[in-house]
C-alpha cells in the first residue's frame, strides 16, 4: 500500500511521457522505416529526421506557454490538454494520408511534433511548480520509464505488427494512446500543489533568460553533444564490424529501450539513497569504459566485444538520465519555468546538433578506433564540466542560498 501511495501521484506524468515516446517514436523512428520499405529514396527519408526539430526549438515559443492561459483550465494543465488534443486531431488526419505526397505527410508530422514538444514543456513546468525537490528524481524516473515504454510501442510493436495493422490502424493506435494517457492529468490538483514561490514574472523575456542561463545551456549542450558522440552511433559501428542488421536492430532498438526502462525505474531511488554526484560519477566512469571497449573492439575487429560494450553503455547511460534531468528541473526553478526548461534542454539539444550531424563523417574519415578515442576524451571533459556545475548547485542548496 505504501508503494502504491508513492507511485500513484506519478501516474499523470508517466502517462504523458508514454505519449511523448509513442508519438515521436512512431513518427520519427517507425514511419521512415515504413516509407523506406515502400521504396522512398534515402534522400527523401533523411528529411524525416527533421521531425524531431521542434523538440530543440521550444525555447522560441516557451514564453507564450509561461505567459498565456487556456480559459477554463489551470495554467499548465490547460496547455497540456490543448496541445495533446491538437496532436490527437492531427494524427487522425494523418491516418487518412497513406498515399499523400511525402511533403504533406512531413508537414503533418512536424505539426504533431510541435504539439508534443510544447506539451512536454508545459509538463516540465508543472513539475517545477508543483513537485517538491525530494520527489523530482522519482518524477524524472517516471519520465524515462514512460518514454521508454512509449518508444517500445511506437517504434517497436507498431512497426513489428504493421503488416497486420496497416497505416490507418497504426496511426489511430498512437492517437488512441495519446487520448487515453491524457485522462490522468485532468484530475491533477495543480492549483492546490503549486508552491508559494512559483510566481509568474511578466518582464522576463526569453533572450533575457538566455543571458542568465547561458552558462548552464552551454554546459548541457556540451554534455548532450559528447554523450551523443560517445554512444549515439554504436549501431553504425556494430554494422561496420559485421553484425547482421537484424541483430543490431534488436540490440540498439528493443534491448536498449528495455534497459532504459529498468534503469529509469531504479535511478530515482538510487539518487535519493546515494546522492546525485556519486551516481553520475559512477555512471560516467562506466560510459568511459564502454567507449574504450568500443574503440578496442573496432581496433581488434571483435564484434562481440563491441556488442558487450554497447550494452554496458546502455546501462551506464541509464544511470545518467534521471539525475541530470533532476538537475535541469532544479535549474529551471525560476519565475518562468517553461521558458527556463526549454532553454536548458531545448536550446542545449539544438546547440549540440551540429556535432551530432558531423560525427559520422568523422568516423568515416578517421576510422572507428580513432573516433572512439576522441569521443571518450570529449565525453570525459564535458562530464567534468557538468559535474562541477551540479556540485556547485548542490553546495549552494546546502548553504541555503541560490546557486
Buried (B, 14 or more C-beta within 10 A) or exposed (E): EEEEEEEEBBBBBBBBBBBBBBBBBBBBBBBBBBBBEEEBEEEBBEEBEEBBBBBBBBBBBBBEBBBEEBEEBBBBBBBBBBBBBBBBEBBBBBBEBEEBEBEEBBBBBBBBBBBBBBBBBBBBBBBBBBBEEEBBBBBBBBBBBBBBBBBBBBBBBBBEEBEEBEBBBBBBBBBBBBBEBBEBBEEBEBEEBBEEEBEEEEEBEBEEBBEEBEEBBBBBBBBBBBBBBBBBBBBBBBBBBEBEEEEBBEBBBBBBBBBBBBBBBBBBEBBBEEEBBEBBBBBBEBBBBBBBBBBBBBBEEBBEBBBBBBBBBBBBBBBBBBBBBBBBBBBBBBBBBBBBBBBBBBBBBBBBBEBBEEBBEBBEEEBBBBBBBBBBBBBBEBBEBBBEBBBEBBEEEEEEEEB
